[in-house]
Amino acid sequence: MDRFPTIKSVFCLTLETAAKVVAYTHLIGFGFIFLLYFSFKTTNDLQDYGTSLIRISYTVMHNIMQENALLLSAFFAGALIIGIRKKNSDLVLSWLLLQISTLLISVVTLPVTLVPHLIRGNYIWINLQVIAFIILKSFAFLVVNSYYLTLSRGNLISEEEEISTS
């Protein structure tokens, strides 16, 4: 993790506060997306497919994979919040490792989704969402990685100490 660039503050926030903002946004965002996805897919699939067992089994498997990915992201965001509050670098590292894997998957799947849409000349907005997702995830990774490096080196000043010294 030392090879990535580090930052000292984000928009006039301390590194710890910025990492908390990333963690809470991540937890709330993925938790909300999980609930929306679960309710939408369940009602939509029942309307579309009725009781066809073959289609339901395929759809249920796809839904379970998507829901597990969203739930896993929400769990790791909770671990990140606990890691920031308790200054536990292992929990912060677990979130970073999950982000590395999701960023790699996003970067690898970007050309796979981009080429067919460019050939047909439509649905370019889907790829813009993927690109925006990669940029936002990279920024969040940069913030939390900087916090992790500061925490693992042991020279992290907590918010209470910083407020009392200023």
N, CA, C and O atoms as a DFTB+ gen file, in Angstrom:
664 C
 N C O
     1  1       0.809      -1.197       0.000
     2  2       0.000       0.000       0.000
     3  2       0.856       1.267       0.000
     4  3       0.334       2.356      -0.236
     5  1       2.148       1.146       0.257
     6  2       3.022       2.316       0.283
     7  2       3.259       2.898      -1.098
     8  3       3.705       4.040      -1.204
     9  1       2.981       2.166      -2.144
    10  2       3.263       2.628      -3.502
    11  2       2.228       3.608      -4.022
    12  3       2.489       4.320      -4.992
    13  1       1.072       3.660      -3.404
    14  2       0.037       4.587      -3.833
    15  2       0.327       5.973      -3.275
    16  3       0.922       6.091      -2.204
    17  1      -0.084       7.029      -3.982
    18  2       0.135       8.377      -3.448
    19  2      -0.703       8.608      -2.197
    20  3      -1.765       8.007      -2.032
    21  1      -0.227       9.467      -1.331
    22  2      -0.950       9.767      -0.094
    23  2      -1.344      11.237      -0.078
    24  3      -0.761      12.068      -0.773
    25  1      -2.344      11.529       0.731
    26  2      -2.790      12.905       0.922
    27  2      -2.828      13.190       2.410
    28  3      -2.891      12.264       3.219
    29  1      -2.790      14.467       2.781
    30  2      -2.771      14.837       4.194
    31  2      -4.121      15.331       4.687
    32  3      -4.458      15.142       5.855
    33  1      -4.894      15.958       3.815
    34  2      -6.228      16.414       4.189
    35  2      -7.096      16.462       2.933
    36  3      -6.596      16.484       1.808
    37  1      -8.397      16.477       3.157
    38  2      -9.349      16.482       2.046
    39  2     -10.364      17.588       2.288
    40  3     -11.136      17.528       3.245
    41  1     -10.367      18.588       1.433
    42  2     -11.330      19.685       1.518
    43  2     -11.424      20.258       2.933
    44  3     -12.522      20.372       3.479
    45  1     -10.320      20.607       3.514
    46  2     -10.222      21.208       4.853
    47  2     -10.652      20.251       5.963
    48  3     -10.904      20.704       7.080
    49  1     -10.744      18.985       5.709
    50  2     -11.060      17.985       6.725
    51  2      -9.788      17.230       7.075
    52  3      -8.897      17.077       6.240
    53  1      -9.710      16.763       8.304
    54  2      -8.582      15.919       8.662
    55  2      -8.716      14.592       7.941
    56  3      -9.780      14.252       7.425
    57  1      -7.641      13.862       7.912
    58  2      -7.651      12.578       7.224
    59  2      -8.614      11.603       7.897
    60  3      -9.282      10.821       7.221
    61  1      -8.685      11.650       9.218
    62  2      -9.597      10.767       9.946
    63  2     -11.053      11.109       9.632
    64  3     -11.867      10.212       9.411
    65  1     -11.380      12.389       9.611
    66  2     -12.744      12.803       9.297
    67  2     -13.112      12.440       7.863
    68  3     -14.224      11.982       7.602
    69  1     -12.189      12.643       6.943
    70  2     -12.450      12.289       5.544
    71  2     -12.662      10.784       5.395
    72  3     -13.524      10.353       4.630
    73  1     -11.884       9.986       6.117
    74  2     -12.068       8.534       6.066
    75  2     -13.420       8.142       6.653
    76  3     -14.064       7.214       6.163
    77  1     -13.854       8.844       7.701
    78  2     -15.178       8.574       8.268
    79  2     -16.278       8.928       7.272
    80  3     -17.265       8.202       7.151
    81  1     -16.112      10.036       6.564
    82  2     -17.103      10.430       5.556
    83  2     -17.197       9.358       4.474
    84  3     -18.293       8.983       4.057
    85  1     -16.055       8.873       4.027
    86  2     -16.044       7.803       3.023
    87  2     -16.733       6.559       3.572
    88  3     -17.535       5.935       2.876
    89  1     -16.427       6.197       4.810
    90  2     -16.987       4.976       5.400
    91  2     -18.500       5.069       5.560
    92  3     -19.224       4.151       5.175
    93  1     -18.979       6.174       6.126
    94  2     -20.421       6.313       6.323
    95  2     -21.163       6.423       4.992
    96  3     -22.245       5.857       4.838
    97  1     -20.593       7.142       4.039
    98  2     -21.216       7.235       2.722
    99  2     -21.283       5.868       2.059
   100  3     -22.286       5.511       1.441
   101  1     -20.211       5.117       2.195
   102  2     -20.158       3.776       1.617
   103  2     -21.206       2.868       2.265
   104  3     -21.924       2.149       1.570
   105  1     -21.288       2.902       3.578
   106  2     -22.245       2.051       4.288
   107  2     -23.683       2.426       3.944
   108  3     -24.491       1.556       3.619
   109  1     -24.000       3.695       4.013
   110  2     -25.367       4.129       3.733
   111  2     -25.713       3.890       2.264
   112  3     -26.803       3.414       1.950
   113  1     -24.795       4.217       1.379
   114  2     -25.049       4.041      -0.051
   115  2     -25.288       2.599      -0.434
   116  3     -26.286       2.287      -1.084
   117  1     -24.385       1.712      -0.040
   118  2     -24.549       0.316      -0.431
   119  2     -25.691      -0.364       0.322
   120  3     -26.330      -1.266      -0.219
   121  1     -25.955       0.048       1.549
   122  2     -27.115      -0.486       2.256
   123  2     -28.414      -0.091       1.577
   124  3     -29.321      -0.909       1.426
   125  1     -28.499       1.171       1.167
   126  2     -29.687       1.663       0.476
   127  2     -29.849       0.994      -0.887
   128  3     -30.952       0.595      -1.261
   129  1     -28.750       0.874      -1.623
   130  2     -28.811       0.210      -2.929
   131  2     -29.231      -1.244      -2.768
   132  3     -29.994      -1.764      -3.583
   133  1     -28.735      -1.911      -1.713
   134  2     -29.126      -3.297      -1.460
   135  2     -30.632      -3.402      -1.255
   136  3     -31.283      -4.261      -1.850
   137  1     -31.183      -2.539      -0.421
   138  2     -32.618      -2.596      -0.159
   139  2     -33.435      -2.281      -1.412
   140  3     -34.430      -2.950      -1.690
   141  1     -33.021      -1.274      -2.160
   142  2     -33.737      -0.948      -3.395
   143  2     -33.647      -2.078      -4.411
   144  3     -34.647      -2.451      -5.026
   145  1     -32.453      -2.616      -4.583
   146  2     -32.258      -3.680      -5.560
   147  2     -33.076      -4.913      -5.178
   148  3     -33.721      -5.525      -6.029
   149  1     -33.044      -5.269      -3.909
   150  2     -33.773      -6.446      -3.449
   151  2     -35.269      -6.280      -3.685
   152  3     -35.916      -7.179      -4.222
   153  1     -35.819      -5.143      -3.289
   154  2     -37.263      -4.966      -3.442
   155  2     -37.664      -4.829      -4.911
   156  3     -38.685      -5.380      -5.324
   157  1     -36.874      -4.101      -5.702
   158  2     -37.210      -3.914      -7.112
   159  2     -37.117      -5.224      -7.884
   160  3     -38.036      -5.565      -8.630
   161  1     -36.026      -5.961      -7.718
   162  2     -35.844      -7.196      -8.478
   163  2     -36.882      -8.241      -8.094
   164  3     -37.367      -8.972      -8.957
   165  1     -37.223      -8.320      -6.833
   166  2     -38.203      -9.315      -6.410
   167  2     -39.565      -9.030      -7.031
   168  3     -40.189      -9.930      -7.593
   169  1     -40.025      -7.802      -6.937
   170  2     -41.343      -7.486      -7.499
   171  2     -41.329      -7.525      -9.024
   172  3     -42.295      -7.978      -9.637
   173  1     -40.264      -7.063      -9.633
   174  2     -40.168      -7.054     -11.090
   175  2     -40.121      -8.475     -11.650
   176  3     -40.782      -8.767     -12.647
   177  1     -39.353      -9.355     -11.024
   178  2     -39.246     -10.724     -11.516
   179  2     -40.551     -11.487     -11.360
   180  3     -40.904     -12.288     -12.225
   181  1     -41.261     -11.253     -10.285
   182  2     -42.543     -11.929     -10.119
   183  2     -43.554     -11.454     -11.158
   184  3     -44.363     -12.246     -11.640
   185  1     -43.514     -10.180     -11.505
   186  2     -44.424      -9.676     -12.536
   187  2     -44.049     -10.207     -13.915
   188  3     -44.925     -10.551     -14.707
   189  1     -42.754     -10.275     -14.204
   190  2     -42.311     -10.685     -15.537
   191  2     -42.433     -12.184     -15.775
   192  3     -42.884     -12.614     -16.837
   193  1     -42.032     -12.977     -14.791
   194  2     -41.897     -14.410     -15.027
   195  2     -42.988     -15.253     -14.406
   196  3     -43.125     -16.422     -14.764
   197  1     -43.750     -14.720     -13.513
   198  2     -44.785     -15.510     -12.877
   199  2     -44.186     -16.665     -12.104
   200  3     -43.360     -16.463     -11.214
   201  1     -44.600     -17.872     -12.441
   202  2     -44.133     -19.035     -11.685
   203  2     -43.300     -19.992     -12.518
   204  3     -43.197     -21.167     -12.166
   205  1     -42.709     -19.541     -13.593
   206  2     -41.858     -20.409     -14.404
   207  2     -40.600     -20.757     -13.615
   208  3     -39.793     -19.880     -13.307
   209  1     -40.434     -22.037     -13.290
   210  2     -39.346     -22.454     -12.403
   211  2     -37.967     -22.264     -13.019
   212  3     -37.025     -21.922     -12.304
   213  1     -37.822     -22.472     -14.310
   214  2     -36.506     -22.325     -14.934
   215  2     -36.069     -20.867     -14.899
   216  3     -34.934     -20.567     -14.529
   217  1     -36.945     -19.977     -15.273
   218  2     -36.596     -18.558     -15.259
   219  2     -36.411     -18.051     -13.839
   220  3     -35.526     -17.235     -13.582
   221  1     -37.222     -18.517     -12.932
   222  2     -37.090     -18.070     -11.548
   223  2     -35.770     -18.543     -10.963
   224  3     -35.116     -17.780     -10.252
   225  1     -35.355     -19.771     -11.237
   226  2     -34.103     -20.258     -10.656
   227  2     -32.911     -19.469     -11.187
   228  3     -31.996     -19.156     -10.424
   229  1     -32.902     -19.142     -12.480
   230  2     -31.822     -18.327     -13.036
   231  2     -31.851     -16.919     -12.445
   232  3     -30.816     -16.370     -12.066
   233  1     -33.043     -16.349     -12.374
   234  2     -33.183     -14.997     -11.856
   235  2     -32.833     -14.938     -10.381
   236  3     -32.180     -13.995      -9.934
   237  1     -33.258     -15.927      -9.628
   238  2     -32.944     -15.954      -8.203
   239  2     -31.441     -16.070      -7.989
   240  3     -30.897     -15.414      -7.101
   241  1     -30.761     -16.889      -8.783
   242  2     -29.311     -17.021      -8.653
   243  2     -28.618     -15.692      -8.949
   244  3     -27.705     -15.289      -8.229
   245  1     -29.056     -15.014     -10.010
   246  2     -28.475     -13.714     -10.347
   247  2     -28.741     -12.705      -9.235
   248  3     -27.847     -11.948      -8.856
   249  1     -29.961     -12.691      -8.712
   250  2     -30.300     -11.776      -7.624
   251  2     -29.479     -12.056      -6.381
   252  3     -29.027     -11.129      -5.709
   253  1     -29.284     -13.331      -6.070
   254  2     -28.512     -13.683      -4.878
   255  2     -27.073     -13.205      -5.019
   256  3     -26.492     -12.707      -4.054
   257  1     -26.493     -13.348      -6.200
   258  2     -25.116     -12.886      -6.408
   259  2     -25.023     -11.366      -6.250
   260  3     -24.107     -10.865      -5.597
   261  1     -25.959     -10.638      -6.841
   262  2     -25.947      -9.179      -6.730
   263  2     -26.172      -8.732      -5.289
   264  3     -25.495      -7.827      -4.801
   265  1     -27.117      -9.363      -4.618
   266  2     -27.407      -8.993      -3.241
   267  2     -26.232      -9.305      -2.328
   268  3     -25.923      -8.527      -1.425
   269  1     -25.580     -10.430      -2.554
   270  2     -24.417     -10.761      -1.731
   271  2     -23.285      -9.772      -1.940
   272  3     -22.598      -9.412      -0.984
   273  1     -23.079      -9.328      -3.165
   274  2     -22.033      -8.338      -3.428
   275  2     -22.346      -7.021      -2.726
   276  3     -21.459      -6.408      -2.133
   277  1     -23.592      -6.587      -2.787
   278  2     -23.974      -5.348      -2.117
   279  2     -23.893      -5.487      -0.605
   280  3     -23.440      -4.574       0.085
   281  1     -24.332      -6.628      -0.093
   282  2     -24.277      -6.861       1.345
   283  2     -22.841      -6.953       1.836
   284  3     -22.520      -6.452       2.914
   285  1     -21.982      -7.583       1.063
   286  2     -20.567      -7.671       1.410
   287  2     -19.937      -6.283       1.472
   288  3     -19.149      -5.998       2.373
   289  1     -20.279      -5.430       0.528
   290  2     -19.767      -4.057       0.555
   291  2     -20.260      -3.308       1.783
   292  3     -19.503      -2.555       2.396
   293  1     -21.515      -3.505       2.147
   294  2     -22.044      -2.848       3.340
   295  2     -21.369      -3.373       4.603
   296  3     -21.074      -2.589       5.505
   297  1     -21.116      -4.676       4.693
   298  2     -20.427      -5.234       5.860
   299  2     -19.009      -4.695       5.990
   300  3     -18.567      -4.346       7.084
   301  1     -18.303      -4.630       4.872
   302  2     -16.938      -4.116       4.923
   303  2     -16.915      -2.625       5.235
   304  3     -15.968      -2.142       5.856
   305  1     -17.943      -1.884       4.816
   306  2     -18.035      -0.474       5.191
   307  2     -18.253      -0.344       6.694
   308  3     -17.707       0.560       7.326
   309  1     -19.052      -1.245       7.268
   310  2     -19.206      -1.268       8.726
   311  2     -17.899      -1.588       9.424
   312  3     -17.583      -0.999      10.458
   313  1     -17.138      -2.518       8.866
   314  2     -15.819      -2.831       9.433
   315  2     -14.888      -1.631       9.325
   316  3     -14.076      -1.396      10.220
   317  1     -14.998      -0.877       8.251
   318  2     -14.182       0.327       8.102
   319  2     -14.538       1.357       9.166
   320  3     -13.648       1.986       9.740
   321  1     -15.816       1.532       9.434
   322  2     -16.237       2.477      10.471
   323  2     -15.683       2.058      11.826
   324  3     -15.162       2.888      12.570
   325  1     -15.792       0.776      12.147
   326  2     -15.251       0.283      13.418
   327  2     -13.740       0.454      13.450
   328  3     -13.184       0.851      14.474
   329  1     -13.068       0.161      12.341
   330  2     -11.621       0.310      12.275
   331  2     -11.168       1.743      12.461
   332  3     -10.144       1.990      13.099
   333  1     -11.912       2.692      11.916
   334  2     -11.552       4.105      12.084
   335  2     -11.791       4.541      13.520
   336  3     -10.947       5.216      14.109
   337  1     -12.913       4.168      14.082
   338  2     -13.226       4.588      15.452
   339  2     -12.282       3.974      16.485
   340  3     -11.883       4.643      17.438
   341  1     -11.925       2.703      16.296
   342  2     -11.048       2.028      17.263
   343  2      -9.582       2.086      16.867
   344  3      -8.729       1.524      17.555
   345  1      -9.284       2.758      15.769
   346  2      -7.913       2.881      15.256
   347  2      -7.283       1.509      15.017
   348  3      -6.132       1.270      15.381
   349  1      -8.055       0.615      14.401
   350  2      -7.611      -0.737      14.096
   351  2      -7.247      -0.803      12.613
   352  3      -8.120      -0.753      11.746
   353  1      -5.962      -0.915      12.338
   354  2      -5.513      -0.886      10.943
   355  2      -5.911      -2.150      10.176
   356  3      -6.021      -2.109       8.951
   357  1      -6.126      -3.256      10.865
   358  2      -6.522      -4.489      10.174
   359  2      -7.904      -4.367       9.533
   360  3      -8.114      -4.842       8.418
   361  1      -8.838      -3.737      10.231
   362  2     -10.176      -3.558       9.669
   363  2     -10.160      -2.572       8.506
   364  3     -10.891      -2.740       7.529
   365  1      -9.330      -1.553       8.616
   366  2      -9.195      -0.603       7.510
   367  2      -8.576      -1.303       6.304
   368  3      -8.994      -1.077       5.169
   369  1      -7.581      -2.151       6.550
   370  2      -6.936      -2.889       5.466
   371  2      -7.915      -3.833       4.771
   372  3      -7.845      -4.006       3.554
   373  1      -8.820      -4.443       5.525
   374  2      -9.792      -5.344       4.896
   375  2     -10.682      -4.583       3.914
   376  3     -11.002      -5.100       2.844
   377  1     -11.083      -3.366       4.265
   378  2     -11.879      -2.557       3.341
   379  2     -11.055      -2.194       2.114
   380  3     -11.563      -2.224       0.994
   381  1      -9.789      -1.852       2.318
   382  2      -8.922      -1.499       1.192
   383  2      -8.758      -2.671       0.226
   384  3      -8.767      -2.482      -0.991
   385  1      -8.610      -3.866       0.760
   386  2      -8.460      -5.043      -0.104
   387  2      -9.728      -5.304      -0.915
   388  3      -9.652      -5.681      -2.084
   389  1     -10.888      -5.105      -0.297
   390  2     -12.141      -5.250      -1.039
   391  2     -12.228      -4.202      -2.151
   392  3     -12.685      -4.504      -3.254
   393  1     -11.796      -2.984      -1.868
   394  2     -11.845      -1.934      -2.878
   395  2     -10.889      -2.211      -4.027
   396  3     -11.203      -1.919      -5.181
   397  1      -9.725      -2.770      -3.722
   398  2      -8.791      -3.132      -4.790
   399  2      -9.438      -4.157      -5.714
   400  3      -9.341      -4.047      -6.936
   401  1     -10.095      -5.147      -5.131
   402  2     -10.719      -6.179      -5.969
   403  2     -11.865      -5.608      -6.796
   404  3     -11.999      -5.950      -7.971
   405  1     -12.695      -4.747      -6.211
   406  2     -13.799      -4.184      -6.990
   407  2     -13.297      -3.213      -8.056
   408  3     -13.874      -3.132      -9.141
   409  1     -12.231      -2.478      -7.759
   410  2     -11.665      -1.591      -8.782
   411  2     -11.072      -2.387      -9.938
   412  3     -11.239      -2.020     -11.100
   413  1     -10.383      -3.472      -9.620
   414  2      -9.818      -4.304     -10.684
   415  2     -10.918      -4.917     -11.547
   416  3     -10.804      -4.955     -12.772
   417  1     -11.970      -5.389     -10.913
   418  2     -13.093      -5.958     -11.667
   419  2     -13.738      -4.887     -12.544
   420  3     -14.091      -5.158     -13.692
   421  1     -13.894      -3.681     -12.016
   422  2     -14.490      -2.599     -12.801
   423  2     -13.626      -2.218     -13.990
   424  3     -14.140      -1.988     -15.084
   425  1     -12.317      -2.151     -13.783
   426  2     -11.415      -1.785     -14.875
   427  2     -11.388      -2.880     -15.940
   428  3     -11.328      -2.583     -17.133
   429  1     -11.432      -4.140     -15.517
   430  2     -11.414      -5.245     -16.481
   431  2     -12.729      -5.314     -17.257
   432  3     -12.718      -5.593     -18.456
   433  1     -13.843      -5.068     -16.605
   434  2     -15.135      -5.171     -17.290
   435  2     -15.479      -3.937     -18.114
   436  3     -16.394      -3.987     -18.936
   437  1     -14.771      -2.837     -17.916
   438  2     -15.070      -1.630     -18.690
   439  2     -14.924      -1.849     -20.192
   440  3     -15.845      -1.499     -20.931
   441  1     -13.815      -2.410     -20.688
   442  2     -13.744      -2.650     -22.142
   443  2     -14.772      -3.669     -22.629
   444  3     -15.268      -3.569     -23.751
   445  1     -15.086      -4.639     -21.789
   446  2     -16.064      -5.661     -22.179
   447  2     -17.432      -5.026     -22.395
   448  3     -18.159      -5.414     -23.310
   449  1     -17.785      -4.059     -21.563
   450  2     -19.076      -3.396     -21.735
   451  2     -19.011      -2.262     -22.741
   452  3     -20.025      -1.914     -23.346
   453  1     -17.840      -1.684     -22.927
   454  2     -17.722      -0.530     -23.814
   455  2     -17.777      -0.913     -25.289
   456  3     -18.435      -0.230     -26.074
   457  1     -17.103      -1.983     -25.679
   458  2     -16.986      -2.348     -27.096
   459  2     -18.345      -2.640     -27.742
   460  3     -18.622      -2.078     -28.802
   461  1     -19.207      -3.487     -27.165
   462  2     -20.500      -3.735     -27.835
   463  2     -21.362      -2.485     -27.966
   464  3     -22.084      -2.323     -28.950
   465  1     -21.287      -1.604     -26.975
   466  2     -22.098      -0.392     -27.050
   467  2     -21.551       0.584     -28.082
   468  3     -22.320       1.307     -28.716
   469  1     -20.250       0.615     -28.255
   470  2     -19.681       1.481     -29.284
   471  2     -19.982       0.950     -30.678
   472  3     -20.179       1.727     -31.613
   473  1     -20.017      -0.363     -30.817
   474  2     -20.348      -0.947     -32.121
   475  2     -21.792      -0.615     -32.497
   476  3     -22.075      -0.246     -33.637
   477  1     -22.699      -0.748     -31.531
   478  2     -24.108      -0.459     -31.798
   479  2     -24.418       1.035     -31.745
   480  3     -25.411       1.490     -32.312
   481  1     -23.574       1.784     -31.070
   482  2     -23.783       3.226     -30.995
   483  2     -24.868       3.656     -30.033
   484  3     -25.497       4.695     -30.237
   485  1     -25.103       2.876     -28.984
   486  2     -26.121       3.262     -28.013
   487  2     -25.685       2.872     -26.600
   488  3     -24.653       2.229     -26.410
   489  1     -26.476       3.264     -25.634
   490  2     -26.255       2.952     -24.224
   491  2     -24.888       3.413     -23.717
   492  3     -24.267       2.725     -22.907
   493  1     -24.425       4.542     -24.174
   494  2     -23.132       5.029     -23.714
   495  2     -23.210       5.518     -22.270
   496  3     -22.187       5.595     -21.590
   497  1     -24.408       5.849     -21.797
   498  2     -24.537       6.325     -20.412
   499  2     -24.162       5.258     -19.403
   500  3     -23.666       5.581     -18.324
   501  1     -24.384       4.008     -19.725
   502  2     -23.999       2.924     -18.818
   503  2     -22.501       2.962     -18.575
   504  3     -22.054       2.790     -17.441
   505  1     -21.732       3.181     -19.608
   506  2     -20.286       3.218     -19.472
   507  2     -19.817       4.467     -18.747
   508  3     -18.809       4.427     -18.042
   509  1     -20.531       5.579     -18.908
   510  2     -20.179       6.773     -18.152
   511  2     -20.395       6.553     -16.663
   512  3     -19.644       7.077     -15.840
   513  1     -21.412       5.785     -16.315
   514  2     -21.625       5.454     -14.912
   515  2     -20.491       4.598     -14.380
   516  3     -20.044       4.793     -13.250
   517  1     -20.022       3.657     -15.178
   518  2     -18.910       2.805     -14.754
   519  2     -17.644       3.634     -14.586
   520  3     -16.890       3.432     -13.634
   521  1     -17.406       4.563     -15.504
   522  2     -16.229       5.419     -15.404
   523  2     -16.322       6.314     -14.173
   524  3     -15.334       6.475     -13.456
   525  1     -17.494       6.901     -13.916
   526  2     -17.678       7.726     -12.720
   527  2     -17.498       6.889     -11.456
   528  3     -16.908       7.355     -10.482
   529  1     -18.002       5.661     -11.469
   530  2     -17.835       4.751     -10.338
   531  2     -16.356       4.476     -10.080
   532  3     -15.919       4.475      -8.929
   533  1     -15.588       4.247     -11.133
   534  2     -14.155       3.981     -10.981
   535  2     -13.445       5.200     -10.409
   536  3     -12.579       5.060      -9.545
   537  1     -13.797       6.387     -10.874
   538  2     -13.154       7.608     -10.377
   539  2     -13.488       7.839      -8.908
   540  3     -12.596       8.132      -8.112
   541  1     -14.764       7.711      -8.538
   542  2     -15.153       7.917      -7.138
   543  2     -14.543       6.863      -6.222
   544  3     -14.080       7.181      -5.126
   545  1     -14.542       5.608      -6.668
   546  2     -13.933       4.547      -5.865
   547  2     -12.437       4.773      -5.701
   548  3     -11.886       4.515      -4.630
   549  1     -11.775       5.251      -6.750
   550  2     -10.339       5.518      -6.665
   551  2     -10.050       6.638      -5.676
   552  3      -9.088       6.560      -4.912
   553  1     -10.882       7.683      -5.686
   554  2     -10.695       8.772      -4.731
   555  2     -10.927       8.296      -3.300
   556  3     -10.154       8.625      -2.399
   557  1     -11.994       7.520      -3.091
   558  2     -12.259       6.984      -1.755
   559  2     -11.121       6.074      -1.309
   560  3     -10.718       6.104      -0.146
   561  1     -10.608       5.271      -2.222
   562  2      -9.475       4.404      -1.905
   563  2      -8.258       5.229      -1.518
   564  3      -7.555       4.885      -0.568
   565  1      -8.003       6.308      -2.236
   566  2      -6.860       7.165      -1.946
   567  2      -6.970       7.781      -0.557
   568  3      -5.981       7.837       0.175
   569  1      -8.156       8.242      -0.188
   570  2      -8.364       8.841       1.132
   571  2      -8.148       7.811       2.234
   572  3      -7.406       8.062       3.183
   573  1      -8.792       6.659       2.113
   574  2      -8.695       5.651       3.169
   575  2      -7.302       5.027       3.202
   576  3      -6.813       4.687       4.280
   577  1      -6.655       4.869       2.056
   578  2      -5.292       4.350       2.040
   579  2      -4.334       5.313       2.738
   580  3      -3.441       4.876       3.464
   581  1      -4.508       6.608       2.528
   582  2      -3.678       7.589       3.225
   583  2      -3.899       7.504       4.729
   584  3      -2.949       7.582       5.508
   585  1      -5.154       7.345       5.132
   586  2      -5.456       7.176       6.554
   587  2      -4.818       5.897       7.090
   588  3      -4.259       5.893       8.187
   589  1      -4.899       4.822       6.326
   590  2      -4.313       3.545       6.749
   591  2      -2.800       3.661       6.920
   592  3      -2.248       3.176       7.907
   593  1      -2.132       4.297       5.969
   594  2      -0.678       4.448       6.071
   595  2      -0.295       5.301       7.271
   596  3       0.675       5.002       7.967
   597  1      -1.056       6.361       7.513
   598  2      -0.793       7.199       8.678
   599  2      -1.046       6.424       9.963
   600  3      -0.285       6.538      10.924
   601  1      -2.111       5.639       9.979
   602  2      -2.447       4.841      11.161
   603  2      -1.415       3.751      11.404
   604  3      -1.022       3.520      12.548
   605  1      -0.975       3.084      10.358
   606  2      -0.020       1.989      10.537
   607  2       1.368       2.496      10.918
   608  3       2.134       1.775      11.557
   609  1       1.698       3.720      10.537
   610  2       2.985       4.296      10.949
   611  2       2.941       4.822      12.372
   612  3       3.987       5.053      12.978
   613  1       1.750       5.013      12.909
   614  2       1.615       5.431      14.294
   615  2       1.688       6.929      14.509
   616  3       1.749       7.365      15.659
   617  1       1.686       7.732      13.469
   618  2       1.756       9.175      13.650
   619  2       0.431       9.847      13.313
   620  3       0.396      10.899      12.675
   621  1      -0.655       9.224      13.753
   622  2      -1.986       9.771      13.523
   623  2      -2.397      10.590      14.735
   624  3      -2.332      10.110      15.867
   625  1      -2.811      11.804      14.502
   626  2      -3.318      12.656      15.570
   627  2      -4.835      12.584      15.506
   628  3      -5.432      12.845      14.461
   629  1      -5.454      12.232      16.618
   630  2      -6.909      12.117      16.606
   631  2      -7.543      13.507      16.547
   632  3      -6.879      14.514      16.791
   633  1      -8.823      13.546      16.222
   634  2      -9.527      14.819      16.093
   635  2      -9.565      15.567      17.414
   636  3      -9.447      16.792      17.430
   637  1      -9.730      14.848      18.532
   638  2      -9.793      15.496      19.832
   639  2      -8.470      16.177      20.167
   640  3      -8.457      17.297      20.677
   641  1      -7.352      15.501      19.879
   642  2      -6.044      16.091      20.137
   643  2      -5.805      17.294      19.246
   644  3      -5.218      18.283      19.683
   645  1      -6.254      17.220      18.003
   646  2      -6.053      18.326      17.078
   647  2      -6.873      19.538      17.486
   648  3      -6.405      20.671      17.374
   649  1      -8.091      19.309      17.959
   650  2      -8.939      20.417      18.396
   651  2      -8.360      21.066      19.647
   652  3      -8.376      22.290      19.777
   653  1      -7.846      20.250      20.570
   654  2      -7.299      20.800      21.811
   655  2      -6.007      21.577      21.578
   656  3      -5.707      22.494      22.342
   657  1      -5.235      21.240      20.553
   658  2      -3.986      21.952      20.296
   659  2      -4.199      23.222      19.495
   660  3      -3.327      24.091      19.489
   661  1      -5.331      23.356      18.819
   662  2      -5.540      24.564      18.011
   663  2      -6.326      25.615      18.737
   664  3      -6.581      26.686      18.186
